[in-house]
């Protein structure tokens, strides 16, 4: 097929033109018997591009990717084939010409800016390409992503099989003649409102979409009145997943969406600024809807989500919140605040009642709340959970936030979602839900928690030891750790610790491993353990530093391996290195810096904020991630005689947000500039 298509575009560079005409005659004879085969092959190749790339990407491959130049090449080859087999030569539409021009311009810009053959619109080169083409990255992104949609629509119109869910149907072949056959066979009703026609198209597995008469009717239709029946139809279309997206996008092409939901227009093909995102804004919104449907389905890999959906009873508001959660992007101001206003306007336009409109508005306003708290705040701090509960106000809102937040993170891409973040989100949700549902007295809750630890220990003689251990720990210890975790702490302390001894308990997980380190308390434990772990290619994502009143430190870390699996036999060497540092036999700072020099580290301006109260300081550091960063930051805090209670690490791509909770008794406000200077220097090492 590749050779055949190349011959279709053959032209005379020099020599006898009659040879080209002879080639074309012979090629026409071959094509006369191969017409359907070529069409089917080209359609299959287009389908394969969409299978490989199920959603449009910000990093679009303008040549071979979804909606790229290769799609337009296929349409051109079809026209040339028709001309060689005796049919009239069809000219490309102006839309196709404009689409090709945009794709070629971006490809030329990529080649010129990169100084080499480059077809992928990667984040780091978008600025230079836009400058070369005399525009802005935002404007160029919108033009490019609109062009890839346009190429895809042209392919859909030419190869109806692409839209069919039932490709075994004998009618579902390829070519323009099939479209006419499909429409005759289907014999659809041309009458009905746009939403009635759209729902009918969703339910037709052959994917014929709309007839010409229907498209004319939809294009001329006024905005819907949004009766309860029309709202129900729209929700059913959303709930149909990918098919619903395809149908709504056709309504969008015909101008109906802009009239029905005016707030939607500015996100269509809009680029994203954040590097963690994979898709343009509208594609991300649609994928969030699909992720919401996936996580609440029977086959969900997030069982809590399925149970929550069953408890909610209806996903109507959640689906609309998922579709609208980033609708504020691309407009001035905080996209969550702006989006909440637009979401409420949309809900009111659609005729939803007050409670439903408010639920959608609040879900959009707070859709980043749970992930940000889960990854950057201390979930062992009751005040944090209380604040979450006060923001959510009730269990139904919390459930909505949980579902939409998870769907949003999964739709964003792997930089925003992992098993570890899933676990953190679940913990935040469960603790907040418990706070909303009941508020047991402190003494009753304490006795119930100690009883749960006793049960986990499976040792009737340990009750007094549990009481003594907990009484010597800081406030919040029982709330911060699960009963089985506290039981593991006690197991480490059955024998008295020796000076410079480090005992480890390892809980091996699929993605995240928990490590508990018991030592005689020494200042700077976080820096010590983080540095040793970095030497072993292990990164800390969460740390809790707990010191008993008798000087025993129980420090808990959640870690991930940069090199994949970290075998059980390797953990003793981690303990040995920690003990070597405690004894003074290992120069940890030098070892970490030697390790860091093996990797290139881009220069970066750190963003550091410090806030808090008389009881605790919260220090947030945003910068480019690198080997040994947490060790250097923790060491800088230790040198300032600031002791870390909790550390949280949220990594997104090559950016990281490290959050430290500091015991703040006696820390004057005047020291804050010194803290920022020291941490900035640590980031730049």
VEXFI-598600 format. One record per residue (C-alpha): x, y, z; residue in three letters. Coordinates in pm, whole numbers, padded with zeros to 5 digits, always signed. Layout:
% VEXFI-598600
XYZALA
...
//
This chain:
% VEXFI-598600
+00000+00000+00000UNK
+00285+00237+00082UNK
+00436+00192-00266UNK
+00097+00223-00433UNK
+00022+00550-00253UNK
+00366+00684-00342UNK
+00297+00611-00710UNK
-00034+00797-00685UNK
+00157+01118-00621UNK
+00424+01059-00887UNK
+00515+01363-01098UNK
+00764+01444-01371UNK
+01079+01616-01252UNK
+01261+01581-01585UNK
+01231+01368-01896UNK
+00950+01226-02107UNK
+00602+01301-01965UNK
+00453+01016-02168UNK
+00620+00771-01932UNK
+00424+00918-01642UNK
+00099+00895-01841UNK
+00174+00529-01919UNK
+00242+00463-01549UNK
-00087+00628-01457UNK
-00282+00419-01712UNK
-00131+00096-01581UNK
-00183+00211-01223UNK
-00547+00291-01302UNK
-00595-00067-01425UNK
-00455-00206-01103UNK
-00666+00030-00893UNK
-00987-00058-01080UNK
-00974-00402-00922UNK
-00828-00280-00592UNK
-01048+00021-00522UNK
-01220-00112-00212UNK
-00902-00274-00084UNK
-00715+00058-00090UNK
-01002+00243+00078UNK
-01030-00022+00345UNK
-00654-00012+00408UNK
-00645+00365+00438UNK
-00944+00360+00673UNK
-00777+00091+00882UNK
-00460+00299+00908UNK
-00665+00598+01022UNK
-00839+00378+01278UNK
-00502+00254+01402UNK
-00387+00613+01460UNK
-00691+00672+01676UNK
-00642+00347+01864UNK
-00282+00438+01944UNK
-00388+00790+02040UNK
-00742+00763+02183UNK
-00741+01129+02289UNK
-00591+01432+02118UNK
-00253+01520+02271UNK
-00094+01855+02348UNK
+00228+01702+02213UNK
+00064+01639+01877UNK
+00253+01450+01608UNK
+00166+01674+01314UNK
+00274+01417+01057UNK
+00178+01069+01179UNK
-00043+01140+01479UNK
-00418+01164+01520UNK
-00558+01426+01284UNK
-00213+01488+01133UNK
-00090+01526+00779UNK
-00103+01152+00715UNK
-00482+01168+00755UNK
-00502+01434+00484UNK
-00263+01233+00267UNK
-00512+00946+00281UNK
-00793+01169+00154UNK
-00569+01297-00126UNK
-00474+00943-00227UNK
-00843+00851-00244UNK
-00910+01142-00481UNK
-00615+01052-00703UNK
-00730+00690-00710UNK
-01078+00799-00822UNK
-00930+01015-01098UNK
-00714+00727-01229UNK
-01012+00490-01236UNK
-01227+00709-01457UNK
-01410+00922-01204UNK
-01413+01299-01203UNK
-01125+01453-01010UNK
-01260+01600-00687UNK
-01097+01913-00551UNK
-01023+01939-00178UNK
-01257+02164+00016UNK
-01138+02500+00145UNK
-01156+02355+00495UNK
-00914+02080+00396UNK
-00680+02327+00227UNK
-00675+02550+00536UNK
-00621+02250+00764UNK
-00329+02128+00555UNK
-00179+02478+00556UNK
-00189+02496+00938UNK
-00036+02151+00986UNK
+00240+02221+00733UNK
+00314+02559+00893UNK
+00355+02401+01236UNK
+00571+02124+01093UNK
+00792+02378+00917UNK
+00815+02572+01243UNK
+00918+02259+01431UNK
+01191+02179+01180UNK
+01319+02538+01174UNK
+01317+02581+01552UNK
+01471+02244+01630UNK
+01724+02258+01348UNK
+01638+01900+01260UNK
+01349+01678+01154UNK
+01094+01702+01435UNK
+00722+01634+01400UNK
+00605+01630+01764UNK
+00482+01956+01917UNK
+00666+01911+02248UNK
+00625+02155+02536UNK
+00980+02290+02535UNK
+00969+02396+02169UNK
+00621+02552+02152UNK
+00752+02899+02236UNK
+01021+02903+01965UNK
+00781+02760+01705UNK
+00519+03024+01783UNK
+00781+03299+01763UNK
+00907+03165+01429UNK
+00549+03174+01297UNK
+00487+03523+01439UNK
+00224+03433+01696UNK
+00187+03325+02060UNK
+00203+02969+02197UNK
-00160+02992+02311UNK
-00288+03110+01973UNK
-00073+02862+01780UNK
-00184+02578+02006UNK
-00549+02658+01945UNK
-00492+02673+01567UNK
-00304+02343+01568UNK
-00554+02156+01786UNK
-00843+02294+01579UNK
-00669+02171+01264UNK
-00625+01817+01396UNK
-00998+01809+01483UNK
-01081+01935+01136UNK
-00867+01664+00971UNK
-01041+01404+01181UNK
-01389+01528+01085UNK
-01293+01516+00717UNK
-01181+01156+00762UNK
-01504+01069+00946UNK
-01709+01202+00656UNK
-01507+01005+00401UNK
-01474+00676+00592UNK
-01796+00625+00795UNK
-01656+00295+00923UNK
-01440+00502+01161UNK
-01747+00603+01358UNK
-01912+00261+01362UNK
-01905+00054+01680UNK
-02011-00253+01482UNK
-01741-00298+01219UNK
-01863-00647+01129UNK
-02174-00496+00972UNK
-02155-00570+00596UNK
-02265-00217+00524UNK
-01979-00075+00732UNK
-01723-00069+00452UNK
-01546+00241+00327UNK
-01578+00523+00078UNK
-01831+00793+00003UNK
-02075+00549-00161UNK
-02104+00366+00172UNK
-02225+00681+00344UNK
-02514+00700+00100UNK
-02586+00329+00144UNK
-02580+00362+00519UNK
-02824+00648+00514UNK
-03061+00465+00280UNK
-03045+00147+00486UNK
-03087+00333+00811UNK
-03381+00533+00681UNK
-03369+00764+00982UNK
-03633+01003+01090UNK
-03518+01349+00993UNK
-03741+01516+01249UNK
-03672+01586+01612UNK
-03488+01831+01833UNK
-03106+01836+01820UNK
-03088+01642+02146UNK
-03338+01383+02023UNK
-03136+01338+01705UNK
-02812+01324+01904UNK
-02947+01060+02140UNK
-03070+00859+01842UNK
-02721+00881+01690UNK
-02562+00766+02016UNK
-02785+00460+02022UNK
-02706+00367+01658UNK
-02400+00141+01679UNK
-02326+00188+01309UNK
-02223+00545+01382UNK
-02393+00705+01083UNK
-02451+01016+01296UNK
-02670+01270+01112UNK
-02815+01293+00762UNK
-02775+01610+00560UNK
-03131+01715+00644UNK
-03070+01654+01013UNK
-02749+01858+01007UNK
-02934+02144+00837UNK
-03203+02124+01106UNK
-02948+02122+01390UNK
-02753+02413+01242UNK
-03071+02622+01226UNK
-03213+02516+01564UNK
-03234+02774+01844UNK
-03093+02715+02191UNK
-03286+02446+02378UNK
-03542+02538+02641UNK
-03371+02283+02869UNK
-03683+02105+02976UNK
-03637+01816+03222UNK
-03654+01579+02923UNK
-03379+01769+02738UNK
-03157+01769+03047UNK
-03210+01396+03078UNK
-03120+01346+02711UNK
-02798+01545+02751UNK
-02697+01348+03062UNK
-02765+01021+02879UNK
-02540+01139+02597UNK
-02264+01222+02847UNK
-02309+00883+03011UNK
-02257+00704+02678UNK
-01884+00782+02693UNK
-01675+00813+02377UNK
-01976+00786+02146UNK
-02145+01072+02330UNK
-01833+01286+02296UNK
-01821+01225+01921UNK
-02187+01319+01879UNK
-02161+01633+02095UNK
-01852+01742+01903UNK
-02055+01716+01583UNK
-02326+01930+01745UNK
-02043+02170+01826UNK
-01929+02177+01462UNK
-02285+02262+01362UNK
-02296+02556+01607UNK
-02550+02404+01845UNK
-02326+02379+02153UNK
-02240+02748+02143UNK
-02609+02833+02154UNK
-02700+02566+02409UNK
-02404+02614+02648UNK
-02237+02947+02561UNK
-01979+02901+02839UNK
-01826+02604+02652UNK
-01696+02778+02339UNK
-01367+02917+02473UNK
-01231+02578+02590UNK
-01265+02410+02249UNK
-00915+02312+02128UNK
-00767+02537+02398UNK
-00407+02455+02497UNK
-00299+02385+02855UNK
-00021+02573+03031UNK
+00070+02317+03298UNK
+00327+02062+03174UNK
+00161+01779+03367UNK
-00138+01782+03132UNK
-00152+01549+02832UNK
-00451+01694+02648UNK
-00607+02023+02531UNK
-00867+02162+02771UNK
-01184+02029+02606UNK
-01027+01687+02546UNK
-00923+01678+02912UNK
-01278+01763+03018UNK
-01420+01483+02805UNK
-01162+01238+02932UNK
-01254+01336+03289UNK
-01614+01240+03212UNK
-01494+00906+03074UNK
-01268+00844+03376UNK
-01562+00917+03605UNK
-01768+00658+03420UNK
-01479+00409+03441UNK
-01410+00448+03814UNK
-01778+00409+03900UNK
-01840+00108+03674UNK
-01863-00257+03776UNK
-01511-00316+03643UNK
-01363-00021+03832UNK
-01012-00050+03971UNK
-01117+00205+04235UNK
-01371+00005+04441UNK
-01435+00293+04679UNK
-01555+00503+04387UNK
-01806+00241+04281UNK
-01945+00224+04636UNK
-01966+00602+04657UNK
-02152+00616+04324UNK
-02402+00363+04457UNK
-02443+00572+04770UNK
-02501+00889+04566UNK
-02770+00711+04365UNK
-02730+00939+04061UNK
-02421+01059+03876UNK
-02604+01341+03697UNK
-02443+01627+03890UNK
-02105+01451+03900UNK
-02101+01409+03520UNK
-02180+01776+03468UNK
-01917+01879+03725UNK
-01661+01658+03550UNK
-01744+01816+03213UNK
-01721+02169+03354UNK
-01449+02147+03621UNK
-01183+02330+03413UNK
-01418+02554+03218UNK
-01254+02859+03376UNK
-00921+02790+03206UNK
-00801+03041+02950UNK
-00983+03330+03121UNK
-00836+03589+03360UNK
-00827+03488+03726UNK
-00810+03165+03925UNK
-00958+02901+03695UNK
-01138+02730+03984UNK
-01308+03052+04097UNK
-01392+03165+03743UNK
-01499+02812+03653UNK
-01731+02787+03953UNK
-01916+03098+03837UNK
-01942+02967+03480UNK
-02051+02625+03604UNK
-02330+02779+03808UNK
-02438+02990+03508UNK
-02441+02674+03296UNK
-02640+02480+03554UNK
-02893+02761+03580UNK
-02912+02789+03200UNK
-02991+02418+03191UNK
-03270+02473+03443UNK
-03121+02276+03733UNK
-03266+02352+04074UNK
-03079+02548+04341UNK
-02927+02255+04534UNK
-02802+02085+04216UNK
-02659+02410+04078UNK
-02479+02478+04406UNK
-02344+02122+04419UNK
-02193+02158+04071UNK
-02062+02507+04148UNK
-01890+02393+04469UNK
-01748+02081+04304UNK
-01585+02299+04037UNK
-01463+02554+04293UNK
-01300+02289+04514UNK
-01201+02022+04259UNK
-00832+02062+04354UNK
-00892+02068+04730UNK
-00869+01696+04808UNK
-00558+01623+04599UNK
-00376+01930+04730UNK
-00457+01853+05093UNK
-00380+01483+05050UNK
-00040+01542+04893UNK
+00072+01857+05076UNK
-00092+01868+05418UNK
-00056+01652+05728UNK
-00348+01408+05724UNK
-00257+01320+06082UNK
-00349+01672+06190UNK
-00709+01683+06310UNK
-00725+02053+06231UNK
-00654+01976+05864UNK
-00931+01717+05851UNK
-01168+01951+06033UNK
-01092+02223+05778UNK
-01166+01980+05495UNK
-01495+01883+05657UNK
-01595+02247+05701UNK
-01523+02319+05334UNK
-01713+02013+05211UNK
-02002+02094+05450UNK
-02172+01758+05403UNK
-02106+01400+05296UNK
-02271+01432+04954UNK
-02044+01722+04858UNK
-01738+01531+04985UNK
-01838+01230+04775UNK
-01876+01451+04467UNK
-01536+01609+04526UNK
-01375+01269+04568UNK
-01514+01128+04243UNK
-01446+01439+04034UNK
-01096+01486+04180UNK
-00992+01129+04104UNK
-01137+01143+03753UNK
-00959+01475+03695UNK
-00621+01343+03814UNK
-00647+01026+03605UNK
-00745+01232+03300UNK
-00452+01469+03353UNK
-00193+01195+03306UNK
+00060+00981+03496UNK
+00236+01286+03642UNK
-00081+01366+03839UNK
-00191+01016+03940UNK
-00032+00714+04105UNK
-00120+00439+04351UNK
+00039+00647+04624UNK
-00179+00950+04550UNK
-00480+00722+04531UNK
-00401+00597+04883UNK
-00355+00953+05014UNK
-00682+01068+04859UNK
-00863+00770+05007UNK
-00721+00845+05353UNK
-00822+01211+05328UNK
-01171+01114+05215UNK
-01228+00849+05482UNK
-01106+01067+05768UNK
-01312+01362+05652UNK
-01619+01144+05599UNK
-01582+01007+05952UNK
-01563+01363+06085UNK
-01877+01462+05894UNK
-02072+01154+06001UNK
-01985+01154+06371UNK
-01769+01328+06627UNK
-01698+01089+06915UNK
-01550+01230+07234UNK
-01173+01243+07257UNK
-01149+00997+07544UNK
-01377+00742+07378UNK
-01192+00772+07049UNK
-00855+00725+07227UNK
-00968+00411+07407UNK
-01112+00265+07086UNK
-00788+00336+06899UNK
-00571+00173+07168UNK
-00800-00130+07167UNK
-00753-00156+06789UNK
-00373-00145+06832UNK
-00398-00414+07101UNK
-00597-00634+06864UNK
-00336-00582+06591UNK
-00058-00682+06832UNK
-00226-01017+06910UNK
-00052-01013+07249UNK
-00270-00978+07561UNK
+00035-00878+07766UNK
+00103-00565+07560UNK
-00187-00341+07669UNK
+00013-00156+07935UNK
+00305-00115+07692UNK
+00069+00034+07432UNK
-00070+00282+07685UNK
+00280+00383+07795UNK
+00405+00414+07436UNK
+00112+00631+07324UNK
+00129+00852+07633UNK
+00493+00938+07549UNK
+00418+01025+07187UNK
+00324+01373+07054UNK
-00039+01475+07019UNK
-00193+01337+06701UNK
+00013+01017+06701UNK
-00293+00793+06734UNK
-00475+00985+06465UNK
-00179+00989+06226UNK
-00104+00616+06221UNK
-00321+00311+06160UNK
-00341+00045+06437UNK
-00125-00204+06243UNK
+00139+00066+06191UNK
+00155+00143+06563UNK
+00178-00230+06632UNK
+00481-00242+06400UNK
+00636+00048+06592UNK
+00601-00142+06918UNK
+00749-00455+06765UNK
+01063-00257+06681UNK
+01094-00149+07044UNK
+01053-00481+07223UNK
+01428-00460+07304UNK
+01598-00141+07425UNK
+01773+00052+07149UNK
+02149+00091+07159UNK
+02324+00419+07074UNK
+02379+00456+06698UNK
+02150+00158+06631UNK
+01886+00177+06359UNK
+01605-00076+06332UNK
+01393-00099+06021UNK
+01047-00231+05955UNK
+00963-00254+05584UNK
+00614-00285+05441UNK
+00665-00370+05075UNK
+00389-00236+04849UNK
+00322-00258+04477UNK
+00414+00103+04408UNK
+00503+00257+04745UNK
+00702+00098+05026UNK
+00662+00204+05388UNK
+00975+00213+05605UNK
+00979+00271+05979UNK
+01315+00360+06133UNK
+01361+00339+06512UNK
+01664+00515+06663UNK
+01773+00694+06975UNK
+01661+01045+06892UNK
+01922+01251+06714UNK
+01858+01588+06551UNK
+01846+01580+06172UNK
+01701+01230+06138UNK
+01496+01329+05831UNK
+01807+01452+05649UNK
+01996+01136+05746UNK
+01734+00890+05628UNK
+01643+01089+05314UNK
+02010+01107+05218UNK
+02073+00734+05269UNK
+01760+00649+05071UNK
+01879+00875+04787UNK
+02207+00681+04777UNK
+02000+00367+04721UNK
+01790+00533+04444UNK
+01488+00562+04673UNK
+01277+00879+04689UNK
+01072+00985+04991UNK
+00713+01087+04914UNK
+00593+01118+05274UNK
+00761+01132+05615UNK
+00638+01153+05975UNK
+00892+01221+06249UNK
+00769+01112+06594UNK
+00985+01131+06908UNK
+00883+00985+07241UNK
+00946+01176+07561UNK
+01211+00917+07655UNK
+01419+01005+07348UNK
+01318+00718+07118UNK
+01249+00830+06761UNK
+00999+00647+06539UNK
+01031+00790+06191UNK
+00800+00666+05917UNK
+00871+00708+05547UNK
+00684+00621+05230UNK
+00928+00571+04944UNK
+00935+00483+04576UNK
+01225+00336+04383UNK
+01361+00532+04087UNK
+01483+00208+03929UNK
+01179-00014+03974UNK
+01168-00299+04224UNK
+01386-00277+04536UNK
+01445-00630+04663UNK
+01394-00735+05024UNK
+01759-00841+05046UNK
+01866-00480+04984UNK
+01705-00330+05294UNK
+01970-00442+05546UNK
+02226-00232+05357UNK
+01999+00071+05402UNK
+01998+00011+05778UNK
+02375-00036+05779UNK
+02427+00297+05601UNK
+02198+00480+05845UNK
+02397+00338+06136UNK
+02722+00437+05962UNK
+02598+00796+05939UNK
+02491+00794+06305UNK
+02837+00667+06408UNK
+03009+00927+06192UNK
+03164+00668+05963UNK
+02989+00791+05646UNK
+03011+01149+05518UNK
+02653+01158+05395UNK
+02655+01507+05247UNK
+02959+01431+05033UNK
+02816+01095+04923UNK
+02482+01250+04825UNK
+02649+01528+04628UNK
+02868+01278+04444UNK
+02551+01090+04352UNK
+02378+01410+04239UNK
+02664+01509+04007UNK
+02601+01190+03808UNK
+02274+01347+03686UNK
+02220+01675+03506UNK
+02024+01924+03714UNK
+01862+02221+03539UNK
+01903+02558+03708UNK
+01587+02671+03877UNK
+01445+02958+04080UNK
+01282+02807+04387UNK
+00951+02940+04518UNK
+00941+02926+04898UNK
+00655+03022+05127UNK
+00641+03010+05507UNK
+00323+03040+05709UNK
+00171+02902+06025UNK
+00099+02977+06389UNK
+00272+02974+06726UNK
+00245+02594+06733UNK
+00377+02505+06388UNK
+00528+02650+06075UNK
+00440+02520+05731UNK
+00719+02563+05477UNK
+00644+02498+05111UNK
+00926+02466+04857UNK
+00853+02449+04483UNK
+01143+02377+04250UNK
+01287+02136+03995UNK
+01334+01788+04138UNK
+01678+01630+04160UNK
+01870+01357+04339UNK
+01926+01439+04707UNK
+01696+01743+04713UNK
+01501+01635+05022UNK
+01826+01560+05207UNK
+01965+01905+05129UNK
+01646+02085+05231UNK
+01614+01887+05555UNK
+01983+01944+05634UNK
+01937+02319+05583UNK
+01645+02319+05826UNK
+01846+02115+06077UNK
+02132+02365+06061UNK
+01881+02635+06152UNK
+01780+02418+06452UNK
+01432+02366+06308UNK
+01292+02019+06371UNK
+01060+01866+06112UNK
+00748+01683+06234UNK
+00603+01599+05891UNK
+00738+01617+05537UNK
+00525+01575+05223UNK
+00664+01543+04872UNK
+00440+01595+04568UNK
+00623+01533+04240UNK
+00466+01631+03907UNK
+00689+01567+03610UNK
+01023+01729+03684UNK
+00869+01971+03934UNK
+00832+01898+04302UNK
+00652+02056+04596UNK
+00815+01974+04931UNK
+00612+02071+05237UNK
+00760+02069+05589UNK
+00571+02100+05916UNK
+00805+02248+06177UNK
+00775+02259+06555UNK
+00752+02634+06595UNK
+00779+02697+06970UNK
+01008+02994+07014UNK
+01065+03052+06641UNK
+01043+03430+06587UNK
+00896+03576+06270UNK
+01227+03751+06207UNK
+01389+03417+06119UNK
+01160+03356+05819UNK
+01381+03546+05568UNK
+01677+03339+05690UNK
+01477+03019+05632UNK
+01394+03123+05276UNK
+01755+03214+05200UNK
+01888+02883+05335UNK
+01633+02676+05143UNK
+01693+02869+04820UNK
+02063+02794+04855UNK
+01987+02425+04919UNK
+01775+02407+04602UNK
+02061+02554+04399UNK
+02325+02306+04518UNK
//
